[in-house]
């Protein structure tokens, strides 16, 4: 499971012109699910995302996490993160989870964040989404867990 996190001042996602999720200060989380992922990995990654220190403290050092700044999460499913790009000029998606597993683990990730008290907005799974953001920094990290 892969989370590409971006520190944002604001972010939103639209489906067919309608805003389905939006946040102010916080993290945009693009979430890729692979075939070998599990509920346990989804929880470990969600915990890491919420605790990852990417926000500045009083000395402008990245010492605070999204919970400490009372920020929000916008979680968007993105199957292309699971692509194998090591060969050729066309990505292979053979490592990606099937539709049912990807949706199940995406929903589990979101539910875990909400149970932890995080304000968590979402996109719409498997929809053609338009994501807008103001990347604060820019600050972007790719997170994975085993």
ZADO-1210 file (C-alpha; in nm, 4 decimals, padded with zeros to 6 digits):
<atoms>
<atom x="00.0000" y="00.0000" z="00.0000" code="UNK" pos="1"/>
<atom x="00.1334" y="00.3391" z="-00.1015" code="UNK" pos="2"/>
<atom x="00.0335" y="00.6828" z="00.0222" code="UNK" pos="3"/>
<atom x="00.1550" y="00.9892" z="-00.1602" code="UNK" pos="4"/>
<atom x="00.0951" y="01.2675" z="00.0904" code="UNK" pos="5"/>
<atom x="00.0999" y="01.6358" z="00.0120" code="UNK" pos="6"/>
<atom x="00.0895" y="01.9100" z="00.2728" code="UNK" pos="7"/>
<atom x="-00.1835" y="02.1471" z="00.1587" code="UNK" pos="8"/>
<atom x="-00.3356" y="02.4815" z="00.2463" code="UNK" pos="9"/>
<atom x="-00.6537" y="02.3526" z="00.0834" code="UNK" pos="10"/>
<atom x="-00.7630" y="02.0699" z="-00.1451" code="UNK" pos="11"/>
<atom x="-01.0796" y="01.9467" z="-00.3090" code="UNK" pos="12"/>
<atom x="-01.2027" y="01.6759" z="-00.5401" code="UNK" pos="13"/>
<atom x="-01.4844" y="01.7016" z="-00.7938" code="UNK" pos="14"/>
<atom x="-01.6804" y="01.4319" z="-00.9722" code="UNK" pos="15"/>
<atom x="-01.8869" y="01.5421" z="-01.2719" code="UNK" pos="16"/>
<atom x="-01.8482" y="01.9060" z="-01.1653" code="UNK" pos="17"/>
<atom x="-01.9710" y="01.8468" z="-00.8085" code="UNK" pos="18"/>
<atom x="-01.7377" y="01.8889" z="-00.5088" code="UNK" pos="19"/>
<atom x="-01.7482" y="01.5569" z="-00.3219" code="UNK" pos="20"/>
<atom x="-01.4711" y="01.6305" z="-00.0712" code="UNK" pos="21"/>
<atom x="-01.2724" y="01.9321" z="00.0404" code="UNK" pos="22"/>
<atom x="-01.0426" y="02.0357" z="00.3230" code="UNK" pos="23"/>
<atom x="-00.8516" y="02.3364" z="00.4451" code="UNK" pos="24"/>
<atom x="-00.5094" y="02.2912" z="00.6015" code="UNK" pos="25"/>
<atom x="-00.3989" y="01.9307" z="00.6171" code="UNK" pos="26"/>
<atom x="-00.2889" y="01.6432" z="00.3961" code="UNK" pos="27"/>
<atom x="-00.4043" y="01.5286" z="00.0561" code="UNK" pos="28"/>
<atom x="-00.3513" y="01.1516" z="00.0588" code="UNK" pos="29"/>
<atom x="-00.3367" y="00.9734" z="-00.2762" code="UNK" pos="30"/>
<atom x="-00.3770" y="00.6055" z="-00.1877" code="UNK" pos="31"/>
<atom x="-00.2611" y="00.3141" z="-00.4028" code="UNK" pos="32"/>
<atom x="-00.3559" y="-00.0428" z="-00.3102" code="UNK" pos="33"/>
<atom x="-00.1546" y="-00.3457" z="-00.4229" code="UNK" pos="34"/>
<atom x="-00.2566" y="-00.7118" z="-00.4498" code="UNK" pos="35"/>
<atom x="-00.0657" y="-00.8164" z="-00.1376" code="UNK" pos="36"/>
<atom x="-00.2128" y="-00.5462" z="00.0887" code="UNK" pos="37"/>
<atom x="-00.4287" y="-00.6209" z="00.3916" code="UNK" pos="38"/>
<atom x="-00.6419" y="-00.4544" z="00.6590" code="UNK" pos="39"/>
<atom x="-00.3386" y="-00.4624" z="00.8898" code="UNK" pos="40"/>
<atom x="-00.1248" y="-00.2746" z="00.6346" code="UNK" pos="41"/>
<atom x="-00.4037" y="-00.0216" z="00.5768" code="UNK" pos="42"/>
<atom x="-00.4140" y="00.0512" z="00.9504" code="UNK" pos="43"/>
<atom x="-00.0345" y="00.0749" z="00.9792" code="UNK" pos="44"/>
<atom x="-00.0184" y="00.3160" z="00.6858" code="UNK" pos="45"/>
<atom x="-00.3086" y="00.5260" z="00.8143" code="UNK" pos="46"/>
<atom x="-00.1390" y="00.5547" z="01.1540" code="UNK" pos="47"/>
<atom x="00.1864" y="00.6561" z="00.9870" code="UNK" pos="48"/>
<atom x="00.0130" y="00.9196" z="00.7732" code="UNK" pos="49"/>
<atom x="-00.1559" y="01.0725" z="01.0774" code="UNK" pos="50"/>
<atom x="00.1656" y="01.0753" z="01.2835" code="UNK" pos="51"/>
<atom x="00.4095" y="01.1794" z="01.0061" code="UNK" pos="52"/>
<atom x="00.5667" y="01.5102" z="01.1059" code="UNK" pos="53"/>
<atom x="00.5498" y="01.7418" z="00.8056" code="UNK" pos="54"/>
<atom x="00.4120" y="02.0632" z="00.9584" code="UNK" pos="55"/>
<atom x="00.6301" y="02.3379" z="01.0988" code="UNK" pos="56"/>
<atom x="00.6626" y="02.4129" z="01.4686" code="UNK" pos="57"/>
<atom x="00.7389" y="02.7555" z="01.6188" code="UNK" pos="58"/>
<atom x="01.0930" y="02.7291" z="01.4786" code="UNK" pos="59"/>
<atom x="00.9622" y="02.6285" z="01.1330" code="UNK" pos="60"/>
<atom x="01.1013" y="02.2739" z="01.1715" code="UNK" pos="61"/>
<atom x="00.8912" y="01.9802" z="01.0512" code="UNK" pos="62"/>
<atom x="00.8065" y="01.8535" z="01.3993" code="UNK" pos="63"/>
<atom x="00.4249" y="01.8486" z="01.3992" code="UNK" pos="64"/>
<atom x="00.1819" y="01.5995" z="01.2495" code="UNK" pos="65"/>
<atom x="-00.1603" y="01.6651" z="01.0989" code="UNK" pos="66"/>
<atom x="-00.3347" y="01.5796" z="01.4271" code="UNK" pos="67"/>
<atom x="-00.1231" y="01.8258" z="01.6245" code="UNK" pos="68"/>
<atom x="-00.2129" y="02.1140" z="01.3936" code="UNK" pos="69"/>
<atom x="-00.5806" y="02.0082" z="01.3983" code="UNK" pos="70"/>
<atom x="-00.5711" y="01.9614" z="01.0230" code="UNK" pos="71"/>
<atom x="-00.7793" y="01.7372" z="00.7990" code="UNK" pos="72"/>
<atom x="-00.7249" y="01.4571" z="00.5493" code="UNK" pos="73"/>
<atom x="-00.8562" y="01.4311" z="00.1944" code="UNK" pos="74"/>
<atom x="-00.8096" y="01.0679" z="00.0880" code="UNK" pos="75"/>
<atom x="-00.8302" y="00.9910" z="-00.2842" code="UNK" pos="76"/>
<atom x="-00.7942" y="00.6428" z="-00.4305" code="UNK" pos="77"/>
<atom x="-00.5277" y="00.6353" z="-00.7021" code="UNK" pos="78"/>
<atom x="-00.4581" y="00.2967" z="-00.8576" code="UNK" pos="79"/>
<atom x="-00.1743" y="00.4347" z="-01.0723" code="UNK" pos="80"/>
<atom x="00.0517" y="00.4508" z="-00.7653" code="UNK" pos="81"/>
<atom x="00.0722" y="00.0709" z="-00.7807" code="UNK" pos="82"/>
<atom x="00.2102" y="00.0800" z="-01.1356" code="UNK" pos="83"/>
<atom x="00.5333" y="-00.0930" z="-01.2286" code="UNK" pos="84"/>
<atom x="00.7287" y="00.1601" z="-01.4340" code="UNK" pos="85"/>
<atom x="01.0626" y="-00.0225" z="-01.4341" code="UNK" pos="86"/>
<atom x="01.0435" y="-00.1403" z="-01.7965" code="UNK" pos="87"/>
<atom x="00.9331" y="00.0099" z="-02.1222" code="UNK" pos="88"/>
<atom x="00.7315" y="00.3210" z="-02.1871" code="UNK" pos="89"/>
<atom x="00.3916" y="00.2003" z="-02.0698" code="UNK" pos="90"/>
<atom x="00.3080" y="00.1318" z="-01.7030" code="UNK" pos="91"/>
<atom x="00.2046" y="-00.2157" z="-01.5954" code="UNK" pos="92"/>
<atom x="-00.0738" y="-00.2428" z="-01.3396" code="UNK" pos="93"/>
<atom x="-00.0257" y="-00.6124" z="-01.2632" code="UNK" pos="94"/>
<atom x="00.0726" y="-00.5334" z="-00.9012" code="UNK" pos="95"/>
<atom x="-00.2444" y="-00.3351" z="-00.8377" code="UNK" pos="96"/>
<atom x="-00.5270" y="-00.4793" z="-00.6321" code="UNK" pos="97"/>
<atom x="-00.8490" y="-00.5776" z="-00.8028" code="UNK" pos="98"/>
<atom x="-01.1487" y="-00.3468" z="-00.7782" code="UNK" pos="99"/>
<atom x="-01.3133" y="-00.5209" z="-00.4807" code="UNK" pos="100"/>
<atom x="-00.9973" y="-00.5439" z="-00.2655" code="UNK" pos="101"/>
<atom x="-00.8867" y="-00.1912" z="-00.3523" code="UNK" pos="102"/>
<atom x="-01.2259" y="-00.0492" z="-00.2544" code="UNK" pos="103"/>
<atom x="-01.2393" y="-00.2543" z="00.0667" code="UNK" pos="104"/>
<atom x="-00.8933" y="-00.1414" z="00.1816" code="UNK" pos="105"/>
<atom x="-00.9542" y="00.2195" z="00.0748" code="UNK" pos="106"/>
<atom x="-01.2727" y="00.2247" z="00.2863" code="UNK" pos="107"/>
<atom x="-01.0886" y="00.0564" z="00.5751" code="UNK" pos="108"/>
<atom x="-00.8103" y="00.3186" z="00.5618" code="UNK" pos="109"/>
<atom x="-01.0666" y="00.6013" z="00.5712" code="UNK" pos="110"/>
<atom x="-01.2658" y="00.4404" z="00.8548" code="UNK" pos="111"/>
<atom x="-00.9485" y="00.3929" z="01.0599" code="UNK" pos="112"/>
<atom x="-00.8612" y="00.7628" z="01.0238" code="UNK" pos="113"/>
<atom x="-01.2124" y="00.8673" z="01.1235" code="UNK" pos="114"/>
<atom x="-01.2115" y="00.6355" z="01.4277" code="UNK" pos="115"/>
<atom x="-00.8844" y="00.8037" z="01.5310" code="UNK" pos="116"/>
<atom x="-01.0725" y="01.1346" z="01.5400" code="UNK" pos="117"/>
<atom x="-00.9404" y="01.2782" z="01.2127" code="UNK" pos="118"/>
<atom x="-01.1665" y="01.4925" z="00.9990" code="UNK" pos="119"/>
<atom x="-01.1429" y="01.2854" z="00.6828" code="UNK" pos="120"/>
<atom x="-01.2963" y="01.3723" z="00.3479" code="UNK" pos="121"/>
<atom x="-01.2813" y="01.1483" z="00.0412" code="UNK" pos="122"/>
<atom x="-01.3058" y="01.1354" z="-00.3301" code="UNK" pos="123"/>
<atom x="-01.5329" y="00.8802" z="-00.4966" code="UNK" pos="124"/>
<atom x="-01.3776" y="00.5390" z="-00.5522" code="UNK" pos="125"/>
<atom x="-01.3231" y="00.4493" z="-00.9213" code="UNK" pos="126"/>
<atom x="-01.4736" y="00.7764" z="-01.0439" code="UNK" pos="127"/>
<atom x="-01.3134" y="01.0168" z="-01.2888" code="UNK" pos="128"/>
<atom x="-01.2043" y="01.2773" z="-01.0345" code="UNK" pos="129"/>
<atom x="-01.0629" y="01.6261" z="-01.0698" code="UNK" pos="130"/>
<atom x="-00.8331" y="01.7018" z="-00.7772" code="UNK" pos="131"/>
<atom x="-00.7335" y="02.0581" z="-00.6931" code="UNK" pos="132"/>
<atom x="-00.4833" y="02.1585" z="-00.4296" code="UNK" pos="133"/>
<atom x="-00.2591" y="02.4295" z="-00.3042" code="UNK" pos="134"/>
<atom x="00.0552" y="02.2401" z="-00.2068" code="UNK" pos="135"/>
<atom x="00.2037" y="02.4122" z="00.0979" code="UNK" pos="136"/>
<atom x="00.5808" y="02.4221" z="00.0551" code="UNK" pos="137"/>
<atom x="00.5638" y="02.2254" z="-00.1690" code="UNK" pos="138"/>
<atom x="00.5927" y="01.9300" z="00.0658" code="UNK" pos="139"/>
<atom x="00.5284" y="01.5825" z="-00.0774" code="UNK" pos="140"/>
<atom x="00.6293" y="01.2374" z="00.0515" code="UNK" pos="141"/>
<atom x="00.5720" y="00.8800" z="-00.0608" code="UNK" pos="142"/>
<atom x="00.4979" y="00.6507" z="00.2347" code="UNK" pos="143"/>
<atom x="00.4869" y="00.2720" z="00.2457" code="UNK" pos="144"/>
<atom x="00.4684" y="00.0138" z="00.5229" code="UNK" pos="145"/>
<atom x="00.5514" y="-00.3568" z="00.5391" code="UNK" pos="146"/>
</atoms>
